[in-house]
């Protein structure tokens, strides 16, 4: 456990763990050049495993200090903030009042959540677990956002619901996003459809029967990845037939 669990000490330890070699790897992995999704992010070269270990040591950081990490220009600091939020949300010791603070912080500072890894850190458990026994209107608002990361937030937040066998919101939000223009929304949507399909194959196939011919190719490939070869071929041929009929 870190003695000083504030943002300044977290960043100090983060910088101490950075390396030029790791920086090269990270910049390639996150495609941080001009015109890429991570354009404008500052990376300092810390392995994500080290970021997560540091987040574990700082797990008791209060929300006001987490927000300071989110305000940092350093990508790894923001990843650390989301990792701390995730770990707090998974802890049985965390009271409902703190879970609400974490959820509200994520939504309020979505302007600082500007890449797929940050979205996924915040939504694979935290957002969905908080909303599970509450109204979920906010996810439908996010699905209609002009911000691609908020749209990805909407669909990936259903991960927790799927784990509880609750699939309705996944398929409803996927319908909203099925013709989205952004590749990383396609990937997130296809991923969640595939995950939901592992619980209920029939519902996935019904969705694919309706949308496979018109959905983006990346989304379709992600959604059908765990189907058998014949089913994958069938749905890809639906897509190809549709494409050829337009030419």
KETOR-287465 format. One line per 2 residues: number of its first residue (from 1); for each residue x, y, z of N, C-alpha, C. Coordinates in pm, whole numbers, plus 50000, padded with zeros to 5 digits. Example, Ala and Ser with C-alpha at 12.3 -4.5 7.8 and 13.67 -1.06 7.14 Angstrom:
<atoms>
1	51319/49431/50780/51230/49550/50780/51320/49670/50780  51285/49775/50708/51367/49894/50714/51290/50003/50787
</atoms>
This chain:
<atoms>
1	50084/49880/50000/50000/50000/50000/50088/50125/50000  50061/50217/49909/50136/50341/49904/50101/50427/50025
3	50202/50495/50081/50180/50582/50197/50105/50708/50156  50150/50771/50049/50087/50893/49998/50007/50856/49874
5	49874/50853/49887/49792/50803/49776/49729/50919/49698  49808/51019/49670/49758/51131/49591/49811/51123/49448
7	49755/51205/49360/49789/51202/49218/49936/51237/49194  49989/51333/49269/50127/51377/49249/50225/51262/49272
9	50203/51185/49378/50293/51074/49407/50276/50960/49306  50154/50941/49259/50131/50840/49156/50211/50873/49031
11	50203/50998/48986/50274/51040/48865/50425/51034/48886  50470/51066/49006/50613/51058/49038/50663/50915/49020
13	50588/50818/49071/50627/50678/49060/50612/50629/48915  50515/50682/48846/50493/50648/48706/50614/50690/48623
15	50659/50811/48643/50775/50861/48568/50900/50780/48599  50915/50737/48725/51031/50658/48764/51032/50522/48694
17	50914/50475/48653/50904/50344/48588/50912/50352/48435  50923/50472/48380/50922/50488/48234/51057/50451/48172
19	51051/50417/48044/51174/50385/47972/51159/50421/47825  51267/50465/47760/51261/50500/47618/51220/50382/47531
21	51266/50262/47567/51234/50143/47488/51084/50114/47491  51025/50126/47609/50883/50100/47622/50801/50208/47551
23	50853/50329/47550/50785/50439/47483/50768/50410/47334  50872/50357/47272/50864/50323/47128/50756/50219/47104
25	50751/50116/47190/50651/50011/47175/50509/50066/47192  50492/50149/47293/50359/50203/47323/50309/50292/47210
27	50394/50378/47159/50353/50469/47053/50313/50394/46927  50379/50281/46903/50341/50199/46788/50208/50129/46815
29	50194/50075/46935/50074/49999/46970/49949/50085/46970  49961/50208/47022/49845/50295/47029/49831/50386/46907
31	49919/50370/46810/49908/50448/46685/49889/50596/46716  49989/50654/46780/49974/50790/46831/50025/50898/46735
33	50047/50862/46609/50095/50960/46514/49985/51053/46464  50019/51146/46376/49921/51242/46322/49803/51171/46257
35	49683/51212/46292/49563/51155/46234/49515/51028/46299  49589/50976/46396/49548/50853/46464/49459/50885/46583
37	49397/50780/46640/49306/50800/46753/49375/50865/46872  49502/50829/46895/49573/50880/47013/49652/51007/46983
39	49622/51073/46873/49694/51196/46839/49679/51297/46953  49791/51355/46993/49788/51455/47098/49811/51398/47237
41	49800/51265/47253/49830/51204/47382/49980/51210/47410  50015/51228/47536/50155/51222/47578/50179/51088/47645
43	50266/51008/47586/50306/50882/47645/50446/50897/47703  50471/50832/47816/50605/50842/47876/50677/50707/47877
45	50610/50600/47836/50678/50472/47824/50674/50386/47949  50555/50357/47998/50539/50268/48112/50451/50151/48069
47	50498/50029/48092/50419/49911/48057/50286/49913/48133  50180/49870/48065/50048/49870/48129/50047/49781/48252
49	50123/49673/48251/50130/49590/48370/50183/49665/48490  50280/49752/48466/50333/49835/48575/50231/49940/48619
51	50158/49995/48523/50052/50091/48556/49949/50025/48647  49909/49902/48613/49807/49831/48690/49859/49795/48830
53	49986/49758/48838/50045/49729/48970/50047/49854/49057  50078/49966/48995/50080/50092/49068/49938/50129/49114
55	49842/50106/49026/49702/50133/49061/49660/50049/49181  49706/49926/49186/49673/49839/49300/49728/49898/49430
57	49851/49951/49423/49911/50013/49542/49838/50140/49584  49775/50207/49487/49705/50333/49514/49553/50314/49515
59	49507/50194/49541/49365/50162/49526/49274/50249/49613  49325/50301/49724/49241/50382/49813/49241/50531/49778
61	49294/50566/49663/49296/50707/49623/49154/50763/49616  49129/50879/49677/48994/50938/49675/48960/50996/49537
63	48832/51008/49507/48789/51056/49375/48848/51189/49332  48867/51282/49426/48921/51413/49387/49066/51401/49337
65	49141/51303/49388/49277/51281/49340/49276/51201/49210  49182/51108/49198/49166/51035/49072/49137/51133/48959
67	49054/51233/48987/49022/51331/48884/49146/51408/48841  49236/51433/48933/49361/51500/48896/49443/51415/48800
69	49441/51284/48820/49509/51195/48725/49441/51202/48588  49308/51206/48587/49236/51217/48460/49269/51347/48388
71	49300/51450/48463/49332/51579/48402/49473/51583/48344  49555/51483/48376/49693/51481/48328/49698/51461/48177
73	49798/51521/48114/49821/51497/47972/49886/51362/47947  49936/51299/48052/50006/51171/48038/49904/51058/48026
75	49912/50985/47916/49815/50878/47891/49821/50772/48002  49940/50734/48041/49953/50631/48144/49894/50675/48279
77	49894/50806/48306/49833/50856/48429/49681/50840/48422  49624/50869/48306/49480/50851/48290/49443/50703/48293
79	49529/50618/48234/49506/50473/48243/49511/50429/48390  49603/50487/48465/49612/50456/48608/49486/50498/48681
81	49433/50614/48647/49310/50662/48710/49195/50564/48686  49179/50522/48561/49071/50429/48528/49093/50293/48593
83	49219/50251/48603/49248/50124/48669/49215/50130/48818  49246/50240/48883/49210/50257/49024/49058/50253/49039
85	48987/50322/48950/48841/50323/48956/48786/50182/48938  48843/50108/48844/48801/49971/48820/48823/49885/48943
87	48941/49895/49002/48973/49813/49119/48886/49848/49239  48858/49975/49258/48768/50014/49366/48628/49956/49344
89	48582/49962/49220/48447/49914/49191/48434/49764/49211  48543/49691/49195/48540/49545/49212/48555/49503/49359
91	48600/49593/49444/48624/49559/49584/48493/49550/49661  48476/49443/49736/48356/49426/49817/48350/49528/49931
93	48464/49590/49961/48468/49689/50069/48417/49826/50025  48403/49845/49896/48364/49976/49846/48215/50001/49866
95	48177/50107/49938/48034/50134/49963/47965/50188/49837  47834/50179/49836/47756/50226/49722/47778/50374/49695
97	47799/50452/49800/47821/50596/49782/47947/50621/49699  48053/50542/49721/48176/50558/49642/48155/50507/49500
99	48080/50400/49484/48053/50351/49348/47982/50458/49266  47891/50529/49330/47822/50638/49260/47920/50749/49225
101	48008/50784/49318/48108/50887/49290/48194/50849/49170  48234/50723/49164/48319/50677/49054/48244/50682/48922
103	48120/50636/48922/48041/50639/48800/48020/50782/48753  47981/50868/48846/47957/51009/48811/48085/51076/48760
105	48198/51040/48817/48326/51096/48772/48355/51053/48630  48334/50925/48600/48358/50875/48464/48272/50952/48363
107	48144/50966/48393/48054/51033/48299/48088/51182/48287  48113/51245/48400/48140/51390/48400/48271/51423/48331
109	48371/51337/48342/48501/51364/48281/48528/51275/48160  48423/51244/48088/48441/51163/47967/48527/51235/47863
111	48542/51367/47881/48630/51442/47790/48776/51398/47804  48811/51333/47915/48948/51288/47939/48966/51140/47906
113	48860/51077/47860/48865/50934/47827/48861/50925/47675  48979/50926/47616/48990/50952/47472/49061/50843/47394
115	49054/50719/47444/49109/50608/47367/49042/50479/47412  49054/50375/47329/48981/50252/47355/49023/50186/47486
117	49151/50193/47521/49196/50127/47643/49137/50193/47767  49123/50325/47763/49067/50398/47876/48918/50366/47890
119	48847/50363/47778/48706/50325/47781/48690/50187/47843  48770/50091/47795/48751/49954/47840/48786/49937/47988
121	48887/50008/48035/48921/50002/48178/48804/50049/48264  48732/50148/48216/48622/50204/48294/48490/50132/48279
123	48476/50051/48172/48343/49997/48142/48331/49846/48150  48440/49774/48154/48428/49628/48160/48367/49580/48291
125	48372/49663/48394/48307/49629/48520/48239/49750/48585  48312/49861/48600/48267/49970/48686/48131/50026/48647
127	48116/50071/48524/47991/50138/48485/47873/50042/48488  47892/49924/48433/47782/49827/48429/47742/49776/48565
129	47839/49752/48652/47806/49701/48786/47729/49806/48865  47761/49933/48844/47687/50039/48914/47544/50048/48860
131	47526/50037/48729/47395/50056/48668/47306/49933/48675  47360/49820/48715/47288/49694/48700/47148/49696/48762
133	47134/49752/48880/47002/49756/48945/46940/49895/48940  46976/49971/48835/46929/50110/48821/46881/50133/48677
135	46810/50242/48653/46775/50277/48514/46901/50294/48429  46891/50256/48303/47009/50255/48216/46997/50354/48101
137	46910/50453/48119/46888/50552/48013/47017/50619/47966  47110/50640/48059/47235/50709/48026/47309/50636/47914
139	47302/50504/47910/47372/50429/47806/47313/50458/47668  47183/50476/47662/47119/50506/47534/47152/50650/47490
141	47166/50739/47585/47210/50875/47553/47352/50872/47497  47438/50794/47560/47576/50784/47515/47584/50717/47377
143	47498/50622/47352/47499/50553/47222/47467/50648/47108  47400/50759/47139/47364/50858/47037/47459/50977/47036
145	47564/50970/47117/47659/51080/47127/47739/51098/46998  47784/51220/46975/47874/51246/46862/48017/51200/46893
147	48044/51174/47020/48177/51132/47063/48189/50980/47052  48284/50932/46972/48296/50788/46949/48327/50712/47077
149	48401/50772/47171/48436/50703/47295/48315/50688/47385  48223/50782/47379/48100/50769/47455/48012/50660/47394
151	48014/50648/47261/47938/50541/47198/47997/50405/47233  48131/50396/47235/48194/50270/47277/48163/50242/47424
153	48161/50346/47506/48123/50331/47646/47985/50267/47659  47891/50311/47576/47754/50261/47584/47749/50111/47566
155	47817/50059/47466/47806/49916/47437/47893/49832/47529  48015/49876/47559/48103/49794/47642/48056/49792/47788
157	47981/49894/47829/47924/49895/47964/47827/49780/47987  47779/49718/47881/47686/49606/47898/47757/49476/47932
159	47890/49477/47938/47965/49356/47973/47914/49295/48103  47897/49378/48205/47853/49327/48335/47714/49267/48325
161	47625/49330/48247/47490/49278/48231/47494/49138/48169  47579/49124/48065/47590/48995/47997/47633/48887/48094
163	47727/48921/48181/47777/48822/48278/47665/48778/48374  47565/48862/48392/47452/48827/48478/47339/48760/48398
165	47362/48737/48269/47260/48677/48185/47155/48773/48135  47182/48903/48146/47089/49009/48106/47139/49067/47974
167	47075/49028/47864/47128/49059/47731/47051/49168/47657  46937/49210/47709/46849/49300/47633/46920/49428/47592
169	46989/49493/47684/47051/49622/47651/47164/49606/47550  47234/49494/47555/47341/49471/47458/47285/49473/47316
171	47179/49398/47294/47123/49391/47159/47053/49521/47118  46989/49588/47213/46924/49716/47180/47026/49823/47144
173	47133/49831/47221/47237/49931/47192/47312/49895/47065  47333/49765/47043/47398/49721/46918/47315/49764/46797
175	47182/49762/46810/47097/49808/46699/47121/49955/46670  47142/50035/46774/47169/50177/46755/47302/50197/46684
177	47399/50113/46717/47536/50132/46668/47570/50047/46546  47475/49972/46495/47506/49872/46393/47559/49933/46263
179	47530/50058/46239/47583/50124/46119/47671/50243/46154  47735/50236/46269/47827/50341/46312/47940/50356/46210
181	48001/50474/46207/48106/50503/46109/48248/50475/46161  48262/50450/46291/48395/50438/46349/48436/50293/46374
183	48556/50260/46330/48608/50124/46341/48612/50074/46486  48650/50160/46580/48662/50115/46718/48526/50101/46787
185	48424/50160/46730/48287/50132/46775/48241/49999/46715  48277/49975/46589/48247/49845/46526/48305/49732/46609
187	48431/49747/46648/48500/49641/46722/48435/49618/46859  48403/49727/46928/48339/49713/47058/48201/49649/47048
189	48125/49687/46946/47991/49632/46928/47997/49484/46889  48085/49451/46797/48100/49310/46757/48147/49223/46872
191	48237/49277/46952/48288/49207/47070/48175/49175/47167  48089/49273/47196/47980/49250/47289/47874/49156/47232
193	47849/49164/47103/47756/49070/47040/47809/48927/47052  47937/48910/47026/48000/48778/47038/47988/48726/47181
195	48013/48813/47278/48007/48776/47419/47863/48739/47458  47767/48819/47412/47626/48788/47440/47586/48657/47373
197	47640/48634/47254/47609/48512/47181/47658/48386/47250  47761/48401/47330/47811/48286/47406/47709/48243/47512
199	47625/48337/47556/47520/48306/47653/47390/48263/47584  47363/48324/47468/47240/48293/47398/47266/48299/47247
201	47303/48186/47191/47337/48181/47049/47219/48217/46960  47099/48176/47001/46981/48203/46919/46958/48352/46900
203	46976/48431/47006/46955/48576/46994/47060/48639/46904  47183/48591/46913/47287/48642/46823/47252/48612/46678
205	47209/48489/46651/47177/48452/46514/47058/48531/46461  46961/48559/46547/46848/48643/46505/46895/48783/46468
207	46987/48836/46548/47042/48969/46519/47118/48967/46387  47199/48864/46367/47277/48854/46243/47188/48834/46122
209	47082/48755/46137/46990/48735/46024/46931/48869/45978  46911/48958/46073/46850/49088/46042/46951/49188/45988
211	47075/49185/46041/47168/49294/46012/47299/49255/45942  47329/49128/45931/47461/49089/45879/47490/49145/45741
213	47388/49150/45657/47409/49195/45518/47448/49342/45509  47411/49421/45610/47433/49566/45601/47532/49621/45703
215	47566/49543/45805/47657/49596/45908/47799/49606/45855  47882/49693/45912/48022/49704/45868/48093/49569/45881
217	48186/49543/45790/48255/49414/45784/48329/49382/45914  48396/49483/45972/48471/49459/46096/48377/49416/46207
219	48264/49484/46219/48166/49450/46322/48119/49306/46302  48089/49269/46179/48042/49134/46150/48148/49030/46185
221	48272/49055/46147/48379/48958/46174/48396/48937/46325  48390/49043/46401/48401/49029/46547/48283/48951/46603
223	48163/48978/46553/48043/48915/46608/48037/48766/46580  48087/48722/46465/48074/48581/46424/48196/48496/46458
225	48293/48555/46524/48423/48488/46544/48409/48351/46609  48314/48332/46700/48302/48205/46771/48194/48113/46715
227	48136/48150/46601/48043/48059/46534/48121/47950/46462  48053/47844/46423/48125/47739/46349/48153/47787/46207
229	48238/47716/46139/48288/47761/46008/48174/47784/45909  48078/47694/45907/47967/47706/45813/47884/47830/45839
231	47858/47859/45965/47781/47979/46000/47858/48105/45965  47987/48107/45994/48068/48225/45959/48064/48249/45809
233	48080/48141/45734/48079/48154/45588/47944/48204/45538  47836/48155/45597/47701/48196/45557/47682/48346/45575
235	47720/48398/45692/47697/48539/45718/47791/48629/45638  47913/48583/45613/48003/48661/45528/47952/48664/45384
237	47891/48556/45340/47835/48553/45204/47715/48645/45193  47636/48655/45302/47526/48752/45302/47581/48892/45281
239	47689/48922/45350/47752/49053/45339/47805/49073/45198  47873/48974/45143/47931/48987/45009/47824/48998/44902
241	47714/48923/44919/47604/48931/44823/47544/49070/44819  47527/49129/44936/47473/49265/44947/47566/49363/44878
243	47699/49346/44902/47797/49437/44843/47795/49426/44691  47792/49302/44642/47795/49281/44496/47669/49333/44429
245	47555/49327/44499/47429/49375/44439/47428/49524/44423  47513/49593/44501/47522/49740/44493/47611/49785/44379
247	47702/49695/44335/47801/49733/44232/47742/49718/44090
</atoms>
